[in-house]
Structures are given as structure tokens and as C-alpha cells.
Amino acid sequence: MRVAVLGASRNTGKAFVEQAIEKDIQITILARSPDKLPFTEEQLSKIQVIKGDALVKEDVARTIEGADIVICSLGAKIEGLSISGDIGVEETGIKHLIETIKEAKAPAAPRLIMVSSTGVNGNYDVPY
């Protein structure tokens, strides 16, 4: 089984990747800054890292190519967040993800699992 993860560098996505590695699941992640990933060298040796950004549709497409399952846990950073910060990465990233899945020529589209708490109260005020 091959699983692609967007939002793997923090919180829920990071926890998922760590658990998946322990179960020998093949993982591909998308990372803007691979050198800043919070994984050990041993963990990184078991992860395929695609350098790119969820805001770039082609990067999302490269990450999910051949995946059976896609986990999306994209989210903005709360520390020092301003209205011009990472707000909207969820909306744009998931838009690219859904478009890419629809355009895929694979026999079966990957299953998509999305986890987010951003905007659950109907707005994007910080702190949430």
C-alpha cells in the first residue's frame, strides 16, 4: 500500500507518518522545506520526500501519483500567524488535490482522508 501525505511536517500528519513507518507502509510526503522535517534520519530513510508546495498543483500531482490513499492534514501555523501567512493553504491545497484526483488517468482514484480543525467555527480568526 502506498500512502501520500500532505501536511506531514506537524501535528496530526507527523503522528500519522510516524505510525505508518512502524507498520512498514510506503509513505510519500510533500514538503516545502525537506531540511526542516521533524523526522529522524532513520525515519527519513523510509519516506519518499517530494520537495514542493501544496499551493502548486504540479507538486501535489507528483506527490499523489500512484498512491492508494491520500492523507491531507494541511494547516496554517498558529505561531505568529497573520492574515497574509499560511491561511488558505488548506483551501488551495485541497482544491489542487481534488482536481488532480479527478484528472488522474489511473484505473481507480485514491481514497482521500482529510483532517482539519481550521475554520471549524466558521471563521479564520486567530487564535482559533
Secondary structure, DSSP 8 states (H G I E B T S, - for coil): -EEEEESTTSHHHHHHHHHHHHTT-EEEEEES-GGG----HHHHTTEEEEE--TTSHHHHHHHHTT-SEEEE------TT--TTSSTTHHHHHHHHHHHHHHH--SSS--EEEE---TTTTSS--S--
